[in-house]
Amino acid sequence: MSDEDDLDDFEPDQDDLEKEDDEKDTEDWEDYRKEGEEYSEEWMPTLLTEDMMKEGLSLLCKTGNGLAHAYVKLEVKERDLTDISLLRSYIHLRYVDVSENHLTDLSPLSHLTHLLWLKADGNRLRSARLNELPYLQIASFAYNQITDTEGISHPRLGSLDLKGNRIHLVTGLDPQKLISLHTLELRGNQLESTLGINLPKLKNLYLLAGLRYSDYLQCVDTDYL
């Protein structure tokens, strides 16, 4: 079985992936913000190393024509990382958790064209921009310093978590590209308008604690969606 067949059949397992609890409120964002303001100038450069990779890799799976195997899951949380350039060569990774580090750049992940699931919460990111990843289905960038929604164009992305950032306006979410996005989390931002949210498959939109998409539709003019 090819990598493409495996990726097409992927169904997220919430227990295995340890998906973040949707009810986590914006008080957590305040903790991240205050900590970041206090320590942002004091972090020393910390590169992802081969030893860290060996400790964090798991889930051995078949790759290519099924004759080769590779580890496809990586967890390197809370390592004070500032650089993950090493990931460029780990092209078979499908599940990556780099949360709770000091990352400002995720561009090495653009080389992981088999990536299905990404969690990058609690870093120092100012953007969620990545090259288009054809199989990415779940992405979480919660509790960073992201100021816009540009550069997110993954065709199979179903769930996008951007809560606890610094987004004022939603721009760049192209409905022609984000054809699978059904859940968008934007709580804990500084939104000035809902303009720019025009997604054909959207079912779950979180803007305020306790407000779901169905409630949102009842209190806004749907012509703007």
C-alpha positions as CSV (number, residue, x, y, z in Angstrom):
1,M,0.0,0.0,0.0
2,S,1.4,3.4,-0.9
3,D,1.8,6.5,1.3
4,E,-1.0,8.2,-0.6
5,D,-3.4,5.3,0.1
6,D,-2.6,5.5,3.8
7,L,-3.1,9.3,3.9
8,D,-6.4,9.1,2.0
9,D,-7.8,6.7,4.5
10,F,-6.6,8.7,7.5
11,E,-9.2,9.3,10.2
12,P,-8.0,11.3,13.3
13,D,-8.0,9.4,16.5
14,Q,-8.6,11.8,19.3
15,D,-7.1,9.6,22.0
16,D,-3.9,8.8,20.2
17,L,-3.3,12.3,19.1
18,E,-4.2,13.8,22.5
19,K,-6.3,16.6,21.0
20,E,-6.5,19.6,23.1
21,D,-9.7,20.1,25.1
22,D,-11.9,22.6,23.3
23,E,-13.2,24.1,26.5
24,K,-9.8,25.5,27.5
25,D,-10.5,29.2,28.1
26,T,-8.6,32.3,27.3
27,E,-7.1,32.7,30.7
28,D,-4.4,30.3,29.5
29,W,-3.5,32.8,26.8
30,E,-2.9,35.5,29.4
31,D,-0.4,33.1,31.1
32,Y,1.4,32.5,27.8
33,R,1.4,36.3,27.0
34,K,2.8,37.4,30.4
35,E,5.5,34.7,30.4
36,G,6.5,35.6,26.8
37,E,6.8,39.3,27.6
38,E,9.0,38.5,30.6
39,Y,11.4,36.0,29.0
40,S,11.4,36.6,25.3
41,E,14.7,38.4,25.3
42,E,16.4,35.8,27.5
43,W,16.1,32.6,25.4
44,M,19.2,31.1,24.1
45,P,19.2,29.5,20.6
46,T,18.4,25.8,20.9
47,L,18.5,23.6,17.8
48,L,16.6,20.4,17.4
49,T,19.2,17.6,17.4
50,E,19.4,14.0,16.3
51,D,19.3,12.8,19.9
52,M,16.0,14.7,20.5
53,M,14.7,13.1,17.3
54,K,15.5,9.7,18.5
55,E,13.7,10.3,21.8
56,G,10.7,11.8,20.2
57,L,10.1,9.5,17.3
58,S,7.4,6.8,17.4
59,L,4.8,4.9,15.3
60,L,6.7,2.8,12.8
61,C,4.8,2.5,9.5
62,K,5.3,1.4,6.0
63,T,6.3,3.9,3.4
64,G,6.5,4.1,-0.4
65,N,5.8,0.8,-2.0
66,G,5.4,-0.9,1.4
67,L,8.9,-2.4,1.5
68,A,10.4,0.3,3.6
69,H,9.5,1.5,7.1
70,A,9.9,4.8,8.9
71,Y,8.8,6.5,12.1
72,V,6.0,8.9,11.3
73,K,5.2,10.5,14.6
74,L,7.3,13.1,16.4
75,E,6.8,14.8,19.8
76,V,9.3,17.3,21.0
77,K,7.4,19.4,23.5
78,E,8.9,21.7,26.1
79,R,12.5,21.5,24.8
80,D,13.1,25.3,24.6
81,L,13.6,24.8,20.8
82,T,14.2,27.9,18.7
83,D,15.2,26.0,15.5
84,I,13.7,22.9,13.9
85,S,15.6,23.0,10.6
86,L,16.6,19.3,11.1
87,L,13.0,18.3,10.2
88,R,13.6,19.1,6.5
89,S,15.1,15.7,6.1
90,Y,12.4,13.7,7.9
91,I,10.0,13.7,5.0
92,H,8.0,10.7,6.1
93,L,6.6,12.4,9.3
94,R,2.8,12.5,9.5
95,Y,2.2,13.6,13.1
96,V,4.2,16.4,14.6
97,D,3.9,18.1,18.0
98,V,6.4,21.0,18.6
99,S,4.2,22.8,21.2
100,E,5.5,24.7,24.2
101,N,8.9,25.8,22.7
102,H,10.2,29.1,21.6
103,L,9.8,28.7,17.8
104,T,9.3,31.7,15.6
105,D,9.6,29.9,12.3
106,L,7.9,26.7,11.1
107,S,9.1,26.8,7.5
108,P,11.0,23.5,7.7
109,L,7.6,21.8,8.1
110,S,6.8,22.8,4.5
111,H,9.1,20.0,3.4
112,L,6.8,17.4,5.2
113,T,4.4,16.7,2.3
114,H,2.9,13.7,4.1
115,L,2.0,15.6,7.2
116,L,-1.5,14.9,8.5
117,W,-1.5,16.5,12.0
118,L,0.4,19.4,13.4
119,K,0.4,20.9,16.9
120,A,2.5,24.1,17.4
121,D,0.8,25.6,20.5
122,G,2.5,27.9,22.9
123,N,5.4,29.1,20.8
124,R,6.4,32.6,19.6
125,L,4.9,32.4,16.1
126,R,3.8,35.5,14.4
127,S,2.3,33.7,11.4
128,A,0.8,30.3,10.6
129,R,2.0,30.5,7.0
130,L,3.3,27.3,5.4
131,N,3.6,26.0,1.9
132,E,0.5,24.1,0.8
133,L,0.5,20.6,2.4
134,P,-1.7,18.3,0.4
135,Y,-2.7,15.9,3.3
136,L,-2.7,18.2,6.4
137,Q,-6.1,17.7,8.1
138,I,-5.6,19.1,11.7
139,A,-3.5,22.1,12.6
140,S,-3.3,23.9,15.9
141,F,-1.4,27.2,16.5
142,A,-3.0,28.2,19.7
143,Y,-1.4,30.7,22.2
144,N,1.2,32.2,19.9
145,Q,1.6,35.8,18.7
146,I,0.0,35.3,15.3
147,T,-1.4,38.6,13.8
148,D,-3.1,37.4,10.6
149,T,-4.5,34.3,8.8
150,E,-2.6,34.6,5.6
151,G,-0.7,31.7,4.0
152,I,-3.1,28.9,5.1
153,S,-4.2,27.0,2.0
154,H,-4.1,23.3,2.7
155,P,-6.9,21.6,0.7
156,R,-7.7,18.8,3.1
157,L,-7.5,20.9,6.3
158,G,-10.6,20.1,8.4
159,S,-9.8,21.7,11.8
160,L,-7.8,24.9,12.4
161,D,-7.1,26.2,15.9
162,L,-5.9,29.8,16.2
163,K,-7.2,30.7,19.6
164,G,-5.3,32.9,22.0
165,N,-3.4,34.9,19.3
166,R,-3.4,38.6,18.2
167,I,-5.6,38.4,15.1
168,H,-7.7,41.6,14.4
169,L,-9.0,40.7,10.9
170,V,-9.5,37.4,9.1
171,T,-7.8,37.6,5.7
172,G,-6.5,35.1,3.2
173,L,-8.8,32.2,4.0
174,D,-9.5,31.3,0.4
175,P,-12.8,29.3,0.1
176,Q,-11.5,27.9,-3.2
177,K,-8.6,26.3,-1.4
178,L,-9.9,25.6,2.1
179,I,-12.6,23.3,0.7
180,S,-12.6,20.9,3.7
181,L,-12.4,23.3,6.6
182,H,-15.3,22.5,9.0
183,T,-13.9,23.8,12.3
184,L,-12.3,27.1,13.0
185,E,-11.3,28.2,16.5
186,L,-10.7,32.0,17.0
187,R,-11.4,32.6,20.6
188,G,-9.1,34.8,22.6
189,N,-8.1,37.0,19.7
190,Q,-8.8,40.7,19.1
191,L,-11.2,40.4,16.2
192,E,-12.8,43.6,14.9
193,S,-15.0,42.0,12.2
194,T,-16.2,38.6,10.9
195,L,-15.5,39.6,7.3
196,G,-13.2,37.2,5.6
197,I,-14.9,34.1,7.0
198,N,-16.5,32.6,3.9
199,L,-15.8,28.9,4.0
200,P,-18.1,26.4,2.2
201,K,-17.9,23.5,4.6
202,L,-17.6,25.5,7.9
203,K,-19.8,23.9,10.6
204,N,-18.1,24.9,13.9
205,L,-16.9,28.5,14.4
206,Y,-15.7,29.6,17.8
207,L,-15.4,33.3,18.4
208,L,-16.3,33.7,22.1
209,A,-16.5,31.1,24.9
210,G,-19.6,29.1,24.5
211,L,-20.6,30.6,21.1
212,R,-20.9,28.0,18.3
213,Y,-21.5,28.5,14.6
214,S,-25.2,27.8,14.9
215,D,-25.6,30.5,17.5
216,Y,-23.4,32.9,15.5
217,L,-25.7,32.5,12.4
218,Q,-28.6,33.7,14.5
219,C,-27.0,36.9,15.6
220,V,-25.2,38.1,12.4
221,D,-26.2,38.9,8.9
222,T,-25.4,35.7,7.0
223,D,-24.8,37.7,3.8
224,Y,-21.3,38.4,5.2
225,L,-20.4,34.7,5.4
